[in-house]
Amino acid sequence: MNPVVKQFVDFVISAECPQNDKEKVKKALQEKFNLIKDRSVFYCNYFAVRVSFTKTKSFSNTVLSLSALQKYDKIPFFVVLVSGQENNKLLLANTTFLHKISHSSQQLSMTNIKGSFNGSDIIRHYQNVENNALNFEKLFAFHQGFSWEENLQRLVAQTSGIVPTGKKFEVSDSIKTAIYKSIERAIKFVNSPDFLDLNNDLNERVKKCSDSILVASRIENVNIRGRLIEALVTSSDEERKLLMQKLAKEESNLPVYDTKNGLGDYKRTFSDSETYTDIKTKVVYLSSNPKAYNIDKFLEVMAEDKSVFCFYFIGIDETGIMNTILCSVYHKNLIAKTVKQFHWASRNSRGVTQFEGEALDKMLKDKNFKNEIDREKTKAFIDYLLEENAQ
């Protein structure tokens, strides 16, 4: 966590910070951290905060409009709850941690940001992690894996009852059997010359644009950063050259790439397999939990006869690209740290998955990395993805 953010968190829950008085808390925070006031929000370059008050232990007050939150959603957005009965509490209230939008949200849509959220709309436990002062670094790392647009789409569907785009992939017994067969295909592929061919192909592509990848890695927005690096690696030589030129000249005014609708960023066909590879960048000195994949799309592709799905992880440290690894989606250490985001699930979707970033850091730092796939654990993992109402 940024040291300024940590200092803020420690101060709010300490005896040094005023208690039980909203106005005194606001004044103390503004003066100690030189915060700028924007209506009801106080902010700096590193975090934003809204101070709320409740006379009781419940917290149903209106906190902030969604349009106001949008301005601060790239940095930690905190709610300091000042109570007449208890000491100060801290909640992280970025869009990832909202159930829905409650107040005046009837016209909310992807193109019309309306409505506000209440204290009761803030998720108190996310992936079994309590939303409190002790866990903010871990929680914000989860938030960084999703873009504003992705969270907005979820909130629109949850709030307005709009049927999300897409359709849940229906899995019969025969389709489930076909998905299970992808385990053996994955084991065969990672031990084949085709795996080495794909790995060498991707490594060569990275070498052609390594300096530009380093430039892109400095972009703070994790989603823009990831999409640009994906584009650098997967583009044709001509497209890559143009993008590299733009990166060199206009680092502050970079093009934005939309996330692809399919599974993976790079597709190659071999005699025995159809490979889908998703390119993920991991800055190993920053906490982040990258979004992995849409579960329904994943299951649909894995039911195909020749499909193989891999991740190509590009590890970046302070000096540049420190390692790259081509990793099966079924690697035993990867599936152990792949979490299902249940609040993304709906009648039309099983939701999405997300990686715990520490696991990626560990694999990237392993100089003897190799793909290890455990058949029974992988089968149990597929069953976990197939579950409709798992918690």
N, C-alpha and C positions, 0 to 999 in steps of 0.2 A: 504493500500500500504506500502511496505517496506520503512522505513524512509530514506534510502539512495536513493531509486528511487524517492521518493517525493522531496527530496532536489535537485536532478538532474533536475526534471521537473520544479520546481520553479526557479532554477537558469537559465535555458535556456531561459525562457520567461521574465526574469527580466532585469532591466537596468544594472545590474552588468555584465551580459554576453555581450561580443562583438557582434555587429550587422553588417550586410552587408559585412563581410569579412570572408570567409570560413576558411582560414588558422589560423586566430586569434581565431575563435570559437573552432577549433580543439585543438589548444594549450591550451586554457583556460579550456576546458573540461578535457583534459588529465591530466593537472596539478592539478586541483581542486579535481578530484575524483580518482586520481592514476590509470588511465585506462591503460590497456595493449593494444598495437597496433598489430592487425592481418591484414596485408595488409590495406584495406580501412575501417576496422571495429575497433572500440575501445570498450573494454569490461572490466567488473569486475565480481564478483560472482553474482551480483544482476540485471544487465542489460547490454545490448550491444547497440551501437549507430553507425550510419553511417551519416556523415555530407555531405549534397549535396548543390549545388549552382544553382540558376537560375537567369538570368538577368531580366526575366519577371515574371508575376504573374502565368503563367502556369508552370507545372512541369511534363515534359515528359522524363527527363533524365533517363538513366539506373542507377538503384540503387545498385543492388547486384545480384550475381548468387544465384540460388535456393540451390545449394550444400553448399554455404557458409552460407546461412540463416539456414540450417538444424542444424548447430553447436550451434546456439543460440536460437532456437525456443522454448525452455523450459523456458526461461526468457524473460522479456519484450525486444523486439527489436525495437528501436526507429530510426526514420529518423529525423534529424534536418535539416530543409529546410532554408538555408540562401539565402536571396533575395537581389537583388540590389535595390528593390523598397519598400520592407516592412520589418518589424521586423521578427525575427526568428519565425518559426512555428515548431510544433512538430506533428509527425504522428506515430501511432503505426503500424508496418509493419510485425508482425508475420503472419504465413501462413493463419490463419483464416481471416485476413483482406486483402487478395489478391484476385482480380477477376480472374486473369490468369497469365501465364508466357508469356512474349512477345518476348524476344530476343533470337535468336538461339535455339529455343525450339522444332524444328521439330522431334527430336529423343527422346523427353521426354517420360518416361514411369515409371511404378512403380519400375523397377529395373535399370533404367538409368536416374539419376538425372541430367538433362541438362537444360540450358537456364537461363535467368535472368529476373528480373521484373523491370519495369519502374515506375516512380512516378505516372503516370496515371493509373497504375494497382492497386494502393492502394485504398481500399474502404474508402470513405470519411464519409459515414453515415452507421452505423451498427445497425440494430434494432432501427432505429430512434434516435440513439445516435451519436452525431458528434464526429469524430475522431480528438480530440484536447486535449490540456493539462488538461482541466478540467475533462475529462472523462476517463483517462487512467486506473484507478483502476477498474471501472465497465467494460470497454472493455476487459482488460486482464483476468478478471474473466470469460467472455464468451470464450476466447481462451483456457483457461485451461480445458474446457469441452470436447475438441477434441484432439485426438492424431495426431502426425506428419503423420502417415500412412493414417488416415482418411482425413486430409486436402490434402495430396499428391494425393490421389485417385480423389478427387474433381478437383484439379488443372490439373491433367492429362486429365481428361474428358473435362474440359473447354478449355484447350489449344490445345489439339491434335484432338479434335472432336471424340475421341474414345467413342463408345457407352458403358455406364456404365453397370456393371453386374446387374442383377436383372430386374424386369419388373414392371411397374406401375400397381397397382391393379385396374382393371376395375370395376367400381361401377354402376350397373344398379339400377333402382327404387326398385326392389325387394331386392337387396343386401343392399341398403341404409336403407330400412325398417328393415332388419335383424340387421344392426348395431345399429339402434335406440333402438332395444329391449335389447341391452346390458346395457342400463341405468337401466331398471327395475331389471335385473339380479344383477347388482352391488348393488343396494339398498337392495335387498333381502339378498344378501350374507353378507354385513357388519352388518346386524342385525340378523345373524343366528349363531347357535352353531359352524358351520363349520369355520366361521371367527375366533372365539376364539380358535378353534383347530389349525388352521394354524398359528395364532399369537403365541400361546404357543410353537408350534413346532419350529418356528424360534428363539424365545427367548431362548429355551433350547440349540439350536445349537450355539448361540452366547455365552452363558455361558461357553460352553465347550472350547472355544478358545478366551476368552476375553483378556487374556494377549497377545496373538499373534496378535490380532486385534490392540491392542495399539501399538505394535512394528511396524506393517505394516502402521499404521496411520502416522508415522513419515517420511514415504517416500515422498519426495518432488514431484515426478512425479505423478500427480493426476490420470492418467489413470492406471499406474502400481499399485498404491495404491488401487484403486477401484477394479481392477481385482483380486488382491491377497485376499482381504477381501471377495469378492464374492465367491472365491474358498474355503476359510476357512469355510464359513457358509454352503455352499451347498454340500461339499464333504461328502463321507462316513466317518465313524469313522476311518477307517484304513488310508485313503488318508489324512484326516485332521491331524492325528498324525504325519505322515511323513512330511507334510508341516510345522507343528508347530516346529518340530525338526530342520528343515532347517532354519526357521526364527530365532530360538534361537541361532544357531551356526554361521550363515552366513548372518547377517543382511545386509551386504554390497554387497552380491552376490546372489540376490533373483531370483527365477524363474519368467518368464514372461508368463502370460496367455493371449491367444487370446480372443477377444470378440466373444461371441456366435452369430451364424447367426440368431437364432430364436428370439422370443419375450420373454423376461424374463429369469432369471437365474435358477428359481426353479419352478417345475411344480408338482401340486398335483391334484388328481381326487377325487371329492366328489360325492355323489349320485345325487345332483342337479347342479353341476358345475364342470367345468374344469378350475382350477386356474393357472394363470401364474404370477409369482412374480419376480420383478426386484429388486435386492438389491443395494442400494446406500448408500455410506458413506458420511457424511457431517461433516467436521471439522469446528465447529461453530465459531472459532476465525479466520478463513481464508476466504477470499472472493473467491468464486468459483460458477460457474453456470453449474451444471452437465448436460451432454447430456441426453436426456430422452429416445426417441425411434424413430425408423424409421417409418414414417407415413404410408407407404403402408403395412408394416408388421402388424402394429397395426390395421389398418382397416380390413385387411384380417382375422385376428384372431377374432376381435370383431364381425365379420359376422357369426361366428360359433354359433351353437345352445346353447351351455352351457358355453361359454367362459366368464371368469372374470379376469380382469387384475388389479394387485395391485403393489404398491411399498413398500418395507420394508426399512425404513430409519434408519440408525445407526448414532446417533449423538455423536460426540467425542469432549470433551473440554480438558483443560490442565491437568485434573486429570484422564481422561479415558473415558469410555462409559457413557455418562450422560443420555441418553434416547434412546429408540427404539420405532418406531411406524409403524404399518401396515396401509397403506393409500390407499384408492381406487384411481385409475387413474382419477376418476371423482369427487374427493373431490373439493368442490367449490373454496376453497382457492388455490388449486394446479392448476386447469385449468385457474384460473385468472392470474397465473404467469408462464404459459407454453407458450413459444414463438416459432413460426415457423421460421426456418432458410431458407428464400426464396432463397438465393444464392446457397443452396445445391440442389434445385429442378432442374430437367431436363426433357427431353422428356420421360425418363424412370423412373422418381421418383418424388414424391411430396416433397421430402426432409426429414428433421429430425426436431425434437423438442428439446427444451432445457429449463431447469428450471431456474428461477431467484433464486439464492441461498438464498437471504434474506428471502424469503417465507418459505424455508425449515427450516432455523434457527428458525423462529417464531413458526412453528408447533412443532418442537422438544423441544422447551422451554415451550410449553403449557402443564402444568401438568394435565389438564383436556381434553386433546385432544380426539376428537371423529370424526368419519367420517360423513360429512354433504354433501349430494348430492342434488343439485337443478336441477330438471328435465329440465326446460326450458333453463337454462344457459348451461347445458350439451349438450342439443340438438343443441344449437347455436354453441357450441365449436366443435362438430362433423362436422357441416356444414363448419366451418372455416377450419378444416383439409381437407375437401373434395375439397375446392376451388383450382382451377388449377393455377390461376395467381394472387393470392392475394398479396397485397403490404402493 
